[in-house]
Amino acid sequence: MMQAFSERIRAHAEHVKKVGSHCSTEETTKQALILPLLDILGFSPFDPTRVKAEYSADFPGVKASERVDYALFCQGVPVMFIEAKAYAEKLHNHCPQLSRYFNATPEVAIAAITNGREWRFFTDLGNKNVMDVAPFLTVDFESLDAALVSRLHRFRHDEFQPEALRTLAEETIYLNAFTAVISQALREPDADFIRYVASKGGIQRQFNARFLEGIAPIIKQAVGRAVSEMVVSGLSAKPAAPEPERAVSAVASASPSVEADTDVVDPTNHKIVTTAVERKLFEVVRDIVGSEVDLSAKDTESYFSVLYQGKVNRWLVRYQSDKKHPCVSFCVPITEERRREVLRAGLTFGASDAILLAQPEHLSRIPGLIFDALDYCQDDSNFKRGREG
């Protein structure tokens, strides 16, 4: 039954797109666009026990000359009022005449305003028997959202249940509100969202404003990755274990045409070889702090460094790969708090507080140390004469 209903709704949407522009008057719109939909919903315009046009009644607060365009009935009781407009007419959320009729008729659960193309459905969630200002459901037949077809099915004559429709209205309003909040949070994560993700991610740091601002680009990157994975695998799929990404060239001196897994030999010193792992490490650091921070990379015979503002004395991280166990060192001392962060990240220490690093991506597990190192390098007082070197 649902499939047949869906097919009729889709056919009606095509009909609206085909003939809508020819409906130049309100009466033509009613005959060509509005009544056919009522028929699909089981409210036959040829059955006066279900549809009454130009409906009028002696309701308190309603002018004697006012009539609602259509009143839909179930078992002899009015359940829905419809105000019709011409196809080309723009709709306004609140029609005083319709709201007066709705407010004066407790039995009526739904009111609708339509120009045949767009339908706006209202109920009384805010105040009982007072039509809400905003619609709980809007259906545009010229750009029909397939997800709304099942909701329209609830408006069928044989399915029409006022309280169930009020529940649907409430759920729809919540859904729209939550969707807007989530969309905004994903596009532009605020401090509360960043703090929530960081806390759920097991980051044991003091969540001050500077730290939250620093990890915002990482959270945004993580959101993009998570959404992409859900689009590909579906919401019900379990998140896959992260796979190492292919490295791309990140060292300023490397040629843009260098392959991701190719080592780059310094033409002035063949003993200096910048590896793909080192380039990836630089990219990980840059992703953590954000591309707007002035970072560069410098390779030597002994180690690979990430520099702030290209100054060799303002290095954040040094990476040594010529050992049995590659490791990184930071420009800041390893305090107890930083040691705990490293251990919580599942990493271990080597000699002289160097952190063993099997893969450059593992550096993203300890963003706190990266930001501490950046803070140190950005503080000019740490590099006054007599302290530089």
C-alpha positions in Angstrom: 0.0 0.0 0.0 2.8 2.4 0.9 4.5 1.7 -2.4 1.4 2.5 -4.4 0.9 5.7 -2.3 4.5 6.7 -3.0 4.1 6.2 -6.7 1.0 8.4 -6.8 2.8 11.1 -4.8 5.7 11.1 -7.2 3.4 11.2 -10.2 1.6 14.2 -8.6 4.9 16.0 -8.1 5.6 15.5 -11.8 2.1 16.8 -12.6 2.8 19.9 -10.5 6.0 20.7 -12.3 4.3 20.1 -15.7 1.1 22.2 -15.3 1.8 24.5 -12.3 2.9 27.5 -14.4 -0.4 27.3 -16.3 -2.4 27.8 -13.1 -2.8 31.6 -13.2 -5.8 31.9 -10.8 -6.7 30.5 -7.4 -9.6 28.5 -8.8 -7.4 26.9 -11.5 -4.8 26.1 -8.8 -7.5 24.4 -6.7 -8.8 22.3 -9.5 -5.5 21.3 -11.1 -3.2 21.0 -8.1 -4.9 21.0 -4.7 -7.9 18.7 -5.2 -5.9 16.0 -6.9 -3.6 15.8 -3.8 -6.7 15.6 -1.5 -7.9 12.7 -3.6 -4.6 10.9 -3.2 -4.9 11.4 0.5 -8.3 9.7 0.4 -10.3 12.9 0.8 -12.3 12.7 -2.4 -13.5 16.2 -3.5 -16.6 14.4 -4.8 -17.6 13.2 -1.3 -19.2 16.0 0.8 -18.9 13.9 3.9 -15.1 14.2 3.6 -14.5 17.5 1.8 -16.5 20.7 2.2 -15.5 23.8 0.1 -16.1 27.3 1.3 -16.7 26.0 4.8 -18.4 28.4 7.2 -19.7 28.0 10.7 -20.8 30.1 13.6 -17.6 30.2 15.6 -16.8 32.8 18.2 -14.2 35.3 16.9 -14.9 34.4 13.3 -16.4 37.0 11.0 -19.7 36.0 9.4 -18.3 36.7 5.9 -15.2 34.5 6.4 -15.0 31.0 5.0 -12.2 28.5 4.9 -11.4 27.2 1.5 -11.6 23.5 2.4 -12.6 21.6 5.6 -11.6 17.9 5.7 -13.8 15.6 7.8 -13.4 12.2 9.4 -16.5 10.5 10.8 -18.5 13.7 10.6 -15.9 15.8 12.5 -13.7 18.5 10.9 -10.1 17.5 11.3 -8.2 19.8 8.9 -8.6 23.2 7.4 -7.0 24.3 4.2 -6.4 27.8 2.9 -5.7 27.9 -0.9 -3.7 30.5 -2.8 -2.9 30.9 -6.5 0.1 29.0 -7.8 2.2 32.1 -8.3 1.3 33.6 -4.9 3.9 33.5 -2.2 2.9 31.9 1.0 3.0 33.5 4.4 3.3 31.4 7.5 0.4 32.9 9.3 -3.0 33.5 7.7 -5.3 35.4 10.2 -8.4 33.9 8.7 -7.2 30.4 8.8 -5.8 30.7 12.4 -9.1 32.2 13.6 -11.0 29.2 12.2 -8.4 26.8 13.6 -8.4 28.4 17.1 -12.2 28.3 17.2 -12.4 24.6 16.4 -10.9 22.3 19.0 -11.6 19.2 16.9 -9.3 20.4 14.1 -5.7 19.1 14.6 -4.1 20.4 11.4 -4.3 23.6 9.3 -2.6 24.0 6.0 -1.8 26.8 3.6 -0.9 25.9 0.0 -0.4 27.3 -3.5 -0.5 23.9 -5.0 3.2 23.7 -5.3 4.1 24.2 -1.6 2.2 22.9 1.3 2.7 24.3 4.9 1.2 22.3 7.7 0.5 23.8 11.2 -0.8 22.5 14.5 -1.0 23.9 18.1 2.2 22.7 19.9 2.9 26.1 21.5 -0.6 26.7 23.0 -3.5 24.4 22.9 -6.1 25.4 20.2 -3.9 28.3 19.1 -2.3 27.7 15.6 1.5 27.9 15.7 3.2 30.7 13.9 5.7 28.3 12.2 4.7 25.2 10.2 5.9 21.8 11.5 6.1 20.4 8.0 6.7 22.0 4.6 6.4 20.0 1.4 7.5 21.4 -2.0 6.3 19.3 -4.8 8.6 20.9 -7.4 11.6 19.6 -5.4 10.0 16.7 -3.5 12.0 15.3 -0.6 11.5 11.5 -0.8 11.9 11.3 3.0 8.6 13.3 3.4 6.4 10.8 1.5 6.0 8.6 4.6 4.9 11.6 6.6 2.3 12.5 4.0 1.0 9.0 4.3 0.0 9.8 7.9 -2.5 12.5 6.5 -4.5 9.9 4.6 -8.2 9.7 5.5 -7.9 6.1 6.7 -4.7 6.9 8.7 -5.8 10.3 10.1 -5.3 10.3 13.9 -5.2 13.8 15.4 -3.0 13.0 18.4 -0.6 10.9 16.3 -0.2 13.9 13.9 0.5 16.2 16.8 3.2 13.7 17.9 4.5 13.7 14.4 4.5 17.5 14.4 6.5 17.5 17.7 9.0 15.0 16.4 9.4 16.9 13.2 10.1 20.2 15.0 12.6 18.4 17.2 14.2 16.8 14.2 14.6 20.0 12.3 15.9 21.8 15.4 18.4 19.1 16.2 19.5 18.8 12.6 20.2 22.6 12.4 22.2 22.5 15.6 24.3 19.4 14.5 24.9 20.9 11.0 26.1 24.2 12.5 28.3 22.3 15.1 29.8 20.2 12.3 30.5 23.2 10.0 31.8 25.5 12.7 32.5 23.6 15.9 32.0 25.8 19.0 34.0 25.6 22.2 31.4 23.3 23.9 31.5 20.9 21.0 35.3 20.9 20.9 35.4 20.3 24.6 32.9 17.4 24.4 34.9 15.7 21.6 38.2 16.2 23.4 36.8 14.9 26.7 35.3 11.8 25.0 38.6 11.3 23.1 40.4 10.8 26.4 42.5 14.0 26.1 43.5 14.7 29.7 44.4 18.3 29.5 43.2 21.5 31.0 40.6 22.7 28.5 41.3 26.4 28.7 40.4 28.8 25.8 43.9 28.7 24.2 43.9 24.9 24.1 40.4 24.6 22.7 41.2 27.2 20.1 44.3 25.3 19.2 42.7 21.9 18.6 39.7 23.4 16.8 41.2 22.7 13.3 41.9 19.1 14.3 38.3 18.6 15.5 37.0 20.1 12.2 39.3 17.8 10.2 38.1 14.8 12.3 34.4 15.8 11.7 35.0 15.9 7.9 36.7 12.5 8.0 33.9 11.0 10.1 31.2 12.4 7.9 32.9 11.1 4.8 33.3 7.7 6.3 29.6 7.6 7.2 28.6 8.6 3.7 30.6 5.8 2.2 29.8 3.0 4.7 26.5 4.1 6.2 25.5 5.3 9.6 25.0 1.7 11.0 28.5 0.6 10.1 31.1 0.3 12.8 34.0 2.8 12.5 37.0 1.3 10.8 40.4 1.3 12.4 42.4 4.2 11.1 44.8 3.4 8.3 48.1 5.2 7.8 47.6 7.9 5.1 50.0 8.2 2.2 52.5 10.9 2.9 52.6 14.0 0.7 55.4 16.5 0.2 55.5 19.0 3.1 59.0 20.3 3.1 59.3 23.6 1.4 62.5 22.7 -0.4 61.0 19.5 -1.9 59.8 19.5 -5.5 56.0 19.5 -5.9 56.4 16.6 -8.4 58.1 14.3 -5.8 56.3 11.1 -5.3 54.8 10.6 -1.8 57.0 7.7 -0.9 60.2 9.0 -2.5 63.2 10.1 -0.5 64.6 13.5 -1.4 68.4 14.0 -1.4 69.8 17.4 -0.7 71.7 18.4 -3.8 74.3 20.3 -1.7 74.9 17.4 0.7 74.1 13.9 -0.3 74.2 12.8 3.3 71.0 14.7 4.0 68.1 12.6 2.9 64.5 13.8 3.6 62.3 10.7 3.8 58.6 10.3 3.1 58.1 9.6 6.9 59.8 13.0 7.8 57.6 14.9 5.3 54.5 13.1 6.7 55.6 14.1 10.2 55.8 17.7 9.2 52.3 17.5 7.7 50.9 16.0 10.9 52.3 18.8 13.0 51.0 21.4 10.5 47.5 19.8 10.6 47.5 19.9 14.4 48.4 23.6 14.8 46.7 24.8 11.6 48.0 26.0 8.2 47.9 29.6 9.3 50.9 29.1 11.7 54.2 29.8 10.1 56.0 26.5 10.2 58.8 25.1 8.0 61.0 22.0 8.0 64.7 21.6 8.1 66.7 18.4 7.6 70.2 17.8 8.8 72.6 14.8 8.8 71.5 14.1 12.4 67.9 14.9 12.7 64.8 16.4 11.1 63.2 19.5 12.7 60.0 21.4 12.5 60.7 25.2 12.9 58.6 28.2 13.9 59.1 31.1 11.5 62.1 29.3 9.9 64.3 30.0 12.9 66.6 27.2 13.7 66.6 28.0 17.4 62.8 27.9 17.5 62.2 24.3 16.8 59.1 22.5 18.1 60.0 18.9 17.3 63.1 17.0 16.3 62.8 13.6 14.7 65.6 11.0 14.6 65.1 8.1 12.2 68.6 6.6 12.0 68.1 4.6 15.1 66.6 1.2 15.6 63.6 2.9 17.3 62.7 6.3 15.6 61.9 8.9 18.2 60.9 12.6 18.6 62.1 15.2 21.1 60.3 18.5 22.0 61.7 21.9 22.9 59.9 21.8 26.2 60.8 19.7 29.2 58.8 16.5 29.8 56.9 17.4 33.0 54.8 14.9 34.9 51.7 16.2 33.2 53.2 15.8 29.7 54.6 12.4 30.7 51.1 11.3 31.6 49.7 12.5 28.3 52.3 10.5 26.4 51.6 7.3 28.3 47.8 7.8 28.0 48.4 8.0 24.2 49.9 4.5 24.3 53.4 5.8 23.5 56.6 5.0 25.4 59.9 6.8 26.2 63.4 6.1 25.1 66.6 7.6 26.3 66.7 11.3 27.4 62.9 11.6 27.5 62.7 11.0 23.7 59.3 9.6 22.7 59.4 6.5 20.5 57.4 7.0 17.4 56.7 4.0 15.2 54.6 6.0 12.7 54.4 9.8 12.2 50.6 9.7 12.5 51.1 8.7 16.2 52.2 12.3 16.8 48.5 13.3 16.5 47.9 11.4 19.8 49.7 14.0 21.8 48.5 17.4 20.5 49.0 18.9 23.9 52.8 18.6 23.6 52.7 20.1 20.1 50.8 23.2 21.4 53.0 23.5 24.4 56.1 23.5 22.1 54.4 26.1 19.8 53.6 28.3 22.8 57.2 28.2 23.9 58.5 29.1 20.4 56.0 32.0 20.0 57.0 33.5 23.3 59.8 36.0 22.5 60.9 36.1 26.1 62.2 32.6 25.8 64.7 33.8 23.1 66.1 37.0 24.5 69.8 37.7 24.2 71.7 35.3 26.4 69.0 32.6 26.1 69.2 32.0 22.3 71.3 29.1 21.1 
